[in-house]
Amino acid sequence: MVKINIKLIEMREKVKEELEYIPRGNFYQNMLRQMYWTIRLISLGKKVKDKKEYPDDKNKILKSAIENIKQYTIKKGVEFKPNYDRNYFKI
């Protein structure tokens, strides 16, 4: 018998809805989406030990993900301009 974790399904649905406001794009834009997905799922989990690193705040998580991608692209000599709905995310 397969045990379905309803909380995990709800968390994934929440993050999928939030990703609607971060469109797909080039390689770095898609990296941003992947990083947001990963960090956001961790932040919604009940076993988070470091709330400073993984706050339950979509705005802080997006800001952190953007900063990480920008640091990476600077090393690559690429300018990264993130695309996201500025009415939905307040950063």
FENCORRA-V928444 format. One record per backbone hydrogen bond with DSSP energy under -1.0 kcal/mol. CO is the residue of the C=O (numbers start at 1). NH is the residue of the N-H. Records with the same first field share a line. If there is no record, write none. Layout:
CO: NH, NH
//
This chain:
4: 6
5: 9
6: 10
7: 11
8: 12
9: 13
10: 14
11: 15
12: 16
13: 17
14: 18
15: 19
18: 21
19: 22
21: 85
26: 30
27: 31
28: 32
29: 33
30: 34
31: 35
32: 36
33: 37
34: 38
35: 39
36: 40
37: 41
38: 42
39: 43
40: 44
50: 54
55: 57
57: 61
58: 62
59: 63
60: 64
61: 65
62: 66
63: 67
64: 68
65: 69
66: 70
67: 71
68: 72
69: 73
70: 74
71: 75
72: 76
73: 78
74: 77
85: 89
//
